[in-house]
């Protein structure tokens, strides 16, 4: 009797493994389409700060974009850069920039 029970248990285990590998036991969900909306930045406010527009690429930061534009290190403090960026972009913080969006950056080349 023990041999028959062991044999049936082995068959059951093999069937469960086969069923799990071929059909699966986890519920499958169909992929859902998500519509992402990228906000375009508004025109720069009348601040009197010279600026340029640039699209953010992966790995870019506000500092790296400005330094790349002027081809040297920042001539102002980081705090001044943050304040100017926020003034040009209606209060948007540099931490919230999104890849693929275009923003206004202060131009310190002059």
Phi and psi in radians as a Rosetta constraint file:
Dihedral C 1 N 2 CA 2 C 2 CIRCULARHARMONIC -1.125 0.35
Dihedral N 2 CA 2 C 2 N 3 CIRCULARHARMONIC -0.656 0.35
Dihedral C 2 N 3 CA 3 C 3 CIRCULARHARMONIC -1.154 0.35
Dihedral N 3 CA 3 C 3 N 4 CIRCULARHARMONIC -0.707 0.35
Dihedral C 3 N 4 CA 4 C 4 CIRCULARHARMONIC -1.145 0.35
Dihedral N 4 CA 4 C 4 N 5 CIRCULARHARMONIC -0.749 0.35
Dihedral C 4 N 5 CA 5 C 5 CIRCULARHARMONIC -1.105 0.35
Dihedral N 5 CA 5 C 5 N 6 CIRCULARHARMONIC -0.743 0.35
Dihedral C 5 N 6 CA 6 C 6 CIRCULARHARMONIC -1.123 0.35
Dihedral N 6 CA 6 C 6 N 7 CIRCULARHARMONIC -0.710 0.35
Dihedral C 6 N 7 CA 7 C 7 CIRCULARHARMONIC -1.132 0.35
Dihedral N 7 CA 7 C 7 N 8 CIRCULARHARMONIC -0.781 0.35
Dihedral C 7 N 8 CA 8 C 8 CIRCULARHARMONIC -1.127 0.35
Dihedral N 8 CA 8 C 8 N 9 CIRCULARHARMONIC -0.671 0.35
Dihedral C 8 N 9 CA 9 C 9 CIRCULARHARMONIC -1.136 0.35
Dihedral N 9 CA 9 C 9 N 10 CIRCULARHARMONIC -0.712 0.35
Dihedral C 9 N 10 CA 10 C 10 CIRCULARHARMONIC -1.129 0.35
Dihedral N 10 CA 10 C 10 N 11 CIRCULARHARMONIC -0.741 0.35
Dihedral C 10 N 11 CA 11 C 11 CIRCULARHARMONIC -1.095 0.35
Dihedral N 11 CA 11 C 11 N 12 CIRCULARHARMONIC -0.739 0.35
Dihedral C 11 N 12 CA 12 C 12 CIRCULARHARMONIC -1.083 0.35
Dihedral N 12 CA 12 C 12 N 13 CIRCULARHARMONIC -0.786 0.35
Dihedral C 12 N 13 CA 13 C 13 CIRCULARHARMONIC -1.101 0.35
Dihedral N 13 CA 13 C 13 N 14 CIRCULARHARMONIC -0.758 0.35
Dihedral C 13 N 14 CA 14 C 14 CIRCULARHARMONIC -1.110 0.35
Dihedral N 14 CA 14 C 14 N 15 CIRCULARHARMONIC -0.737 0.35
Dihedral C 14 N 15 CA 15 C 15 CIRCULARHARMONIC -1.115 0.35
Dihedral N 15 CA 15 C 15 N 16 CIRCULARHARMONIC -0.740 0.35
Dihedral C 15 N 16 CA 16 C 16 CIRCULARHARMONIC -1.105 0.35
Dihedral N 16 CA 16 C 16 N 17 CIRCULARHARMONIC -0.731 0.35
Dihedral C 16 N 17 CA 17 C 17 CIRCULARHARMONIC -1.125 0.35
Dihedral N 17 CA 17 C 17 N 18 CIRCULARHARMONIC -0.770 0.35
Dihedral C 17 N 18 CA 18 C 18 CIRCULARHARMONIC -1.073 0.35
Dihedral N 18 CA 18 C 18 N 19 CIRCULARHARMONIC -0.820 0.35
Dihedral C 18 N 19 CA 19 C 19 CIRCULARHARMONIC -1.089 0.35
Dihedral N 19 CA 19 C 19 N 20 CIRCULARHARMONIC -0.725 0.35
Dihedral C 19 N 20 CA 20 C 20 CIRCULARHARMONIC -1.138 0.35
Dihedral N 20 CA 20 C 20 N 21 CIRCULARHARMONIC -0.691 0.35
Dihedral C 20 N 21 CA 21 C 21 CIRCULARHARMONIC -1.324 0.35
Dihedral N 21 CA 21 C 21 N 22 CIRCULARHARMONIC -0.565 0.35
Dihedral C 21 N 22 CA 22 C 22 CIRCULARHARMONIC -1.584 0.35
Dihedral N 22 CA 22 C 22 N 23 CIRCULARHARMONIC -0.847 0.35
Dihedral C 22 N 23 CA 23 C 23 CIRCULARHARMONIC -1.718 0.35
Dihedral N 23 CA 23 C 23 N 24 CIRCULARHARMONIC -0.749 0.35
Dihedral C 23 N 24 CA 24 C 24 CIRCULARHARMONIC 1.622 0.35
Dihedral N 24 CA 24 C 24 N 25 CIRCULARHARMONIC 2.706 0.35
Dihedral C 24 N 25 CA 25 C 25 CIRCULARHARMONIC -2.046 0.35
Dihedral N 25 CA 25 C 25 N 26 CIRCULARHARMONIC -0.181 0.35
Dihedral C 25 N 26 CA 26 C 26 CIRCULARHARMONIC -1.483 0.35
Dihedral N 26 CA 26 C 26 N 27 CIRCULARHARMONIC 2.466 0.35
Dihedral C 26 N 27 CA 27 C 27 CIRCULARHARMONIC -1.188 0.35
Dihedral N 27 CA 27 C 27 N 28 CIRCULARHARMONIC 2.414 0.35
Dihedral C 27 N 28 CA 28 C 28 CIRCULARHARMONIC -1.759 0.35
Dihedral N 28 CA 28 C 28 N 29 CIRCULARHARMONIC 2.439 0.35
Dihedral C 28 N 29 CA 29 C 29 CIRCULARHARMONIC -1.984 0.35
Dihedral N 29 CA 29 C 29 N 30 CIRCULARHARMONIC 2.459 0.35
Dihedral C 29 N 30 CA 30 C 30 CIRCULARHARMONIC -1.262 0.35
Dihedral N 30 CA 30 C 30 N 31 CIRCULARHARMONIC 2.504 0.35
Dihedral C 30 N 31 CA 31 C 31 CIRCULARHARMONIC -1.098 0.35
Dihedral N 31 CA 31 C 31 N 32 CIRCULARHARMONIC 2.370 0.35
Dihedral C 31 N 32 CA 32 C 32 CIRCULARHARMONIC -1.761 0.35
Dihedral N 32 CA 32 C 32 N 33 CIRCULARHARMONIC 2.402 0.35
Dihedral C 32 N 33 CA 33 C 33 CIRCULARHARMONIC -1.503 0.35
Dihedral N 33 CA 33 C 33 N 34 CIRCULARHARMONIC 2.240 0.35
Dihedral C 33 N 34 CA 34 C 34 CIRCULARHARMONIC -1.961 0.35
Dihedral N 34 CA 34 C 34 N 35 CIRCULARHARMONIC 2.192 0.35
Dihedral C 34 N 35 CA 35 C 35 CIRCULARHARMONIC -1.549 0.35
Dihedral N 35 CA 35 C 35 N 36 CIRCULARHARMONIC 1.979 0.35
Dihedral C 35 N 36 CA 36 C 36 CIRCULARHARMONIC -1.637 0.35
Dihedral N 36 CA 36 C 36 N 37 CIRCULARHARMONIC 2.339 0.35
Dihedral C 36 N 37 CA 37 C 37 CIRCULARHARMONIC -1.956 0.35
Dihedral N 37 CA 37 C 37 N 38 CIRCULARHARMONIC 2.074 0.35
Dihedral C 37 N 38 CA 38 C 38 CIRCULARHARMONIC -1.709 0.35
Dihedral N 38 CA 38 C 38 N 39 CIRCULARHARMONIC 2.156 0.35
Dihedral C 38 N 39 CA 39 C 39 CIRCULARHARMONIC -1.453 0.35
Dihedral N 39 CA 39 C 39 N 40 CIRCULARHARMONIC 2.318 0.35
Dihedral C 39 N 40 CA 40 C 40 CIRCULARHARMONIC -1.512 0.35
Dihedral N 40 CA 40 C 40 N 41 CIRCULARHARMONIC 2.501 0.35
Dihedral C 40 N 41 CA 41 C 41 CIRCULARHARMONIC -1.305 0.35
Dihedral N 41 CA 41 C 41 N 42 CIRCULARHARMONIC 2.613 0.35
Dihedral C 41 N 42 CA 42 C 42 CIRCULARHARMONIC -1.309 0.35
Dihedral N 42 CA 42 C 42 N 43 CIRCULARHARMONIC 2.845 0.35
Dihedral C 42 N 43 CA 43 C 43 CIRCULARHARMONIC -1.057 0.35
Dihedral N 43 CA 43 C 43 N 44 CIRCULARHARMONIC 2.626 0.35
Dihedral C 43 N 44 CA 44 C 44 CIRCULARHARMONIC -1.070 0.35
Dihedral N 44 CA 44 C 44 N 45 CIRCULARHARMONIC 2.489 0.35
Dihedral C 44 N 45 CA 45 C 45 CIRCULARHARMONIC -1.185 0.35
Dihedral N 45 CA 45 C 45 N 46 CIRCULARHARMONIC 2.737 0.35
Dihedral C 45 N 46 CA 46 C 46 CIRCULARHARMONIC -1.307 0.35
Dihedral N 46 CA 46 C 46 N 47 CIRCULARHARMONIC 1.431 0.35
Dihedral C 46 N 47 CA 47 C 47 CIRCULARHARMONIC -1.841 0.35
Dihedral N 47 CA 47 C 47 N 48 CIRCULARHARMONIC -0.298 0.35
Dihedral C 47 N 48 CA 48 C 48 CIRCULARHARMONIC 1.438 0.35
Dihedral N 48 CA 48 C 48 N 49 CIRCULARHARMONIC 0.055 0.35
Dihedral C 48 N 49 CA 49 C 49 CIRCULARHARMONIC -1.532 0.35
Dihedral N 49 CA 49 C 49 N 50 CIRCULARHARMONIC 2.163 0.35
Dihedral C 49 N 50 CA 50 C 50 CIRCULARHARMONIC -1.105 0.35
Dihedral N 50 CA 50 C 50 N 51 CIRCULARHARMONIC 2.428 0.35
Dihedral C 50 N 51 CA 51 C 51 CIRCULARHARMONIC -2.519 0.35
Dihedral N 51 CA 51 C 51 N 52 CIRCULARHARMONIC 2.916 0.35
Dihedral C 51 N 52 CA 52 C 52 CIRCULARHARMONIC -2.442 0.35
Dihedral N 52 CA 52 C 52 N 53 CIRCULARHARMONIC 2.731 0.35
Dihedral C 52 N 53 CA 53 C 53 CIRCULARHARMONIC -1.725 0.35
Dihedral N 53 CA 53 C 53 N 54 CIRCULARHARMONIC 2.470 0.35
Dihedral C 53 N 54 CA 54 C 54 CIRCULARHARMONIC -2.600 0.35
Dihedral N 54 CA 54 C 54 N 55 CIRCULARHARMONIC 2.522 0.35
Dihedral C 54 N 55 CA 55 C 55 CIRCULARHARMONIC -1.552 0.35
Dihedral N 55 CA 55 C 55 N 56 CIRCULARHARMONIC 2.389 0.35
Dihedral C 55 N 56 CA 56 C 56 CIRCULARHARMONIC -1.435 0.35
Dihedral N 56 CA 56 C 56 N 57 CIRCULARHARMONIC 2.236 0.35
Dihedral C 56 N 57 CA 57 C 57 CIRCULARHARMONIC -1.873 0.35
Dihedral N 57 CA 57 C 57 N 58 CIRCULARHARMONIC 2.848 0.35
Dihedral C 57 N 58 CA 58 C 58 CIRCULARHARMONIC -0.979 0.35
Dihedral N 58 CA 58 C 58 N 59 CIRCULARHARMONIC 2.296 0.35
Dihedral C 58 N 59 CA 59 C 59 CIRCULARHARMONIC 1.592 0.35
Dihedral N 59 CA 59 C 59 N 60 CIRCULARHARMONIC -0.160 0.35
Dihedral C 59 N 60 CA 60 C 60 CIRCULARHARMONIC -1.342 0.35
Dihedral N 60 CA 60 C 60 N 61 CIRCULARHARMONIC 2.557 0.35
Dihedral C 60 N 61 CA 61 C 61 CIRCULARHARMONIC -2.215 0.35
Dihedral N 61 CA 61 C 61 N 62 CIRCULARHARMONIC 2.929 0.35
Dihedral C 61 N 62 CA 62 C 62 CIRCULARHARMONIC -1.044 0.35
Dihedral N 62 CA 62 C 62 N 63 CIRCULARHARMONIC -0.756 0.35
Dihedral C 62 N 63 CA 63 C 63 CIRCULARHARMONIC -1.099 0.35
Dihedral N 63 CA 63 C 63 N 64 CIRCULARHARMONIC -0.800 0.35
Dihedral C 63 N 64 CA 64 C 64 CIRCULARHARMONIC -1.149 0.35
Dihedral N 64 CA 64 C 64 N 65 CIRCULARHARMONIC -0.636 0.35
Dihedral C 64 N 65 CA 65 C 65 CIRCULARHARMONIC -1.162 0.35
Dihedral N 65 CA 65 C 65 N 66 CIRCULARHARMONIC -0.783 0.35
Dihedral C 65 N 66 CA 66 C 66 CIRCULARHARMONIC -1.167 0.35
Dihedral N 66 CA 66 C 66 N 67 CIRCULARHARMONIC -0.773 0.35
Dihedral C 66 N 67 CA 67 C 67 CIRCULARHARMONIC -1.115 0.35
Dihedral N 67 CA 67 C 67 N 68 CIRCULARHARMONIC -0.648 0.35
Dihedral C 67 N 68 CA 68 C 68 CIRCULARHARMONIC -1.141 0.35
Dihedral N 68 CA 68 C 68 N 69 CIRCULARHARMONIC -0.648 0.35
Dihedral C 68 N 69 CA 69 C 69 CIRCULARHARMONIC -1.181 0.35
Dihedral N 69 CA 69 C 69 N 70 CIRCULARHARMONIC -0.726 0.35
Dihedral C 69 N 70 CA 70 C 70 CIRCULARHARMONIC -1.632 0.35
Dihedral N 70 CA 70 C 70 N 71 CIRCULARHARMONIC -0.090 0.35
Dihedral C 70 N 71 CA 71 C 71 CIRCULARHARMONIC 1.017 0.35
Dihedral N 71 CA 71 C 71 N 72 CIRCULARHARMONIC 0.569 0.35
Dihedral C 71 N 72 CA 72 C 72 CIRCULARHARMONIC -2.805 0.35
Dihedral N 72 CA 72 C 72 N 73 CIRCULARHARMONIC 3.109 0.35
Dihedral C 72 N 73 CA 73 C 73 CIRCULARHARMONIC -1.283 0.35
Dihedral N 73 CA 73 C 73 N 74 CIRCULARHARMONIC 2.892 0.35
Dihedral C 73 N 74 CA 74 C 74 CIRCULARHARMONIC -1.078 0.35
Dihedral N 74 CA 74 C 74 N 75 CIRCULARHARMONIC 2.273 0.35
Dihedral C 74 N 75 CA 75 C 75 CIRCULARHARMONIC -1.496 0.35
Dihedral N 75 CA 75 C 75 N 76 CIRCULARHARMONIC -0.032 0.35
Dihedral C 75 N 76 CA 76 C 76 CIRCULARHARMONIC -2.200 0.35
Dihedral N 76 CA 76 C 76 N 77 CIRCULARHARMONIC 2.964 0.35
Dihedral C 76 N 77 CA 77 C 77 CIRCULARHARMONIC -1.294 0.35
Dihedral N 77 CA 77 C 77 N 78 CIRCULARHARMONIC 2.790 0.35
Dihedral C 77 N 78 CA 78 C 78 CIRCULARHARMONIC -1.095 0.35
Dihedral N 78 CA 78 C 78 N 79 CIRCULARHARMONIC -0.652 0.35
Dihedral C 78 N 79 CA 79 C 79 CIRCULARHARMONIC -1.070 0.35
Dihedral N 79 CA 79 C 79 N 80 CIRCULARHARMONIC -0.724 0.35
Dihedral C 79 N 80 CA 80 C 80 CIRCULARHARMONIC -1.126 0.35
Dihedral N 80 CA 80 C 80 N 81 CIRCULARHARMONIC -0.698 0.35
Dihedral C 80 N 81 CA 81 C 81 CIRCULARHARMONIC -1.067 0.35
Dihedral N 81 CA 81 C 81 N 82 CIRCULARHARMONIC -0.778 0.35
Dihedral C 81 N 82 CA 82 C 82 CIRCULARHARMONIC -1.088 0.35
Dihedral N 82 CA 82 C 82 N 83 CIRCULARHARMONIC -0.793 0.35
Dihedral C 82 N 83 CA 83 C 83 CIRCULARHARMONIC -1.105 0.35
Dihedral N 83 CA 83 C 83 N 84 CIRCULARHARMONIC -0.736 0.35
Dihedral C 83 N 84 CA 84 C 84 CIRCULARHARMONIC -1.160 0.35
Dihedral N 84 CA 84 C 84 N 85 CIRCULARHARMONIC -0.721 0.35
Dihedral C 84 N 85 CA 85 C 85 CIRCULARHARMONIC -1.068 0.35
Dihedral N 85 CA 85 C 85 N 86 CIRCULARHARMONIC -0.767 0.35
Dihedral C 85 N 86 CA 86 C 86 CIRCULARHARMONIC -1.149 0.35
Dihedral N 86 CA 86 C 86 N 87 CIRCULARHARMONIC -0.652 0.35
Dihedral C 86 N 87 CA 87 C 87 CIRCULARHARMONIC -1.148 0.35
Dihedral N 87 CA 87 C 87 N 88 CIRCULARHARMONIC -0.648 0.35
Dihedral C 87 N 88 CA 88 C 88 CIRCULARHARMONIC -1.338 0.35
Dihedral N 88 CA 88 C 88 N 89 CIRCULARHARMONIC -0.415 0.35
Dihedral C 88 N 89 CA 89 C 89 CIRCULARHARMONIC -2.061 0.35
Dihedral N 89 CA 89 C 89 N 90 CIRCULARHARMONIC 0.629 0.35
Dihedral C 89 N 90 CA 90 C 90 CIRCULARHARMONIC 0.937 0.35
Dihedral N 90 CA 90 C 90 N 91 CIRCULARHARMONIC 0.742 0.35
Dihedral C 90 N 91 CA 91 C 91 CIRCULARHARMONIC 1.494 0.35
Dihedral N 91 CA 91 C 91 N 92 CIRCULARHARMONIC 0.013 0.35
Dihedral C 91 N 92 CA 92 C 92 CIRCULARHARMONIC -1.163 0.35
Dihedral N 92 CA 92 C 92 N 93 CIRCULARHARMONIC 2.292 0.35
Dihedral C 92 N 93 CA 93 C 93 CIRCULARHARMONIC -1.428 0.35
Dihedral N 93 CA 93 C 93 N 94 CIRCULARHARMONIC 2.640 0.35
Dihedral C 93 N 94 CA 94 C 94 CIRCULARHARMONIC -1.067 0.35
Dihedral N 94 CA 94 C 94 N 95 CIRCULARHARMONIC -0.432 0.35
Dihedral C 94 N 95 CA 95 C 95 CIRCULARHARMONIC -1.244 0.35
Dihedral N 95 CA 95 C 95 N 96 CIRCULARHARMONIC -0.301 0.35
Dihedral C 95 N 96 CA 96 C 96 CIRCULARHARMONIC -1.774 0.35
Dihedral N 96 CA 96 C 96 N 97 CIRCULARHARMONIC 0.173 0.35
Dihedral C 96 N 97 CA 97 C 97 CIRCULARHARMONIC -1.199 0.35
Dihedral N 97 CA 97 C 97 N 98 CIRCULARHARMONIC 2.583 0.35
Dihedral C 97 N 98 CA 98 C 98 CIRCULARHARMONIC -2.051 0.35
Dihedral N 98 CA 98 C 98 N 99 CIRCULARHARMONIC 2.513 0.35
Dihedral C 98 N 99 CA 99 C 99 CIRCULARHARMONIC -1.102 0.35
Dihedral N 99 CA 99 C 99 N 100 CIRCULARHARMONIC 2.359 0.35
Dihedral C 99 N 100 CA 100 C 100 CIRCULARHARMONIC 1.588 0.35
Dihedral N 100 CA 100 C 100 N 101 CIRCULARHARMONIC -0.210 0.35
Dihedral C 100 N 101 CA 101 C 101 CIRCULARHARMONIC -1.592 0.35
Dihedral N 101 CA 101 C 101 N 102 CIRCULARHARMONIC 2.687 0.35
Dihedral C 101 N 102 CA 102 C 102 CIRCULARHARMONIC -1.840 0.35
Dihedral N 102 CA 102 C 102 N 103 CIRCULARHARMONIC 2.321 0.35
Dihedral C 102 N 103 CA 103 C 103 CIRCULARHARMONIC -2.253 0.35
Dihedral N 103 CA 103 C 103 N 104 CIRCULARHARMONIC 2.912 0.35
Dihedral C 103 N 104 CA 104 C 104 CIRCULARHARMONIC -1.714 0.35
Dihedral N 104 CA 104 C 104 N 105 CIRCULARHARMONIC 2.237 0.35
Dihedral C 104 N 105 CA 105 C 105 CIRCULARHARMONIC -2.059 0.35
Dihedral N 105 CA 105 C 105 N 106 CIRCULARHARMONIC 2.497 0.35
Dihedral C 105 N 106 CA 106 C 106 CIRCULARHARMONIC -1.159 0.35
Dihedral N 106 CA 106 C 106 N 107 CIRCULARHARMONIC 2.412 0.35
Dihedral C 106 N 107 CA 107 C 107 CIRCULARHARMONIC -1.808 0.35
Dihedral N 107 CA 107 C 107 N 108 CIRCULARHARMONIC 1.875 0.35
Dihedral C 107 N 108 CA 108 C 108 CIRCULARHARMONIC -1.784 0.35
Dihedral N 108 CA 108 C 108 N 109 CIRCULARHARMONIC 0.366 0.35
Dihedral C 108 N 109 CA 109 C 109 CIRCULARHARMONIC -1.338 0.35
Dihedral N 109 CA 109 C 109 N 110 CIRCULARHARMONIC -0.236 0.35
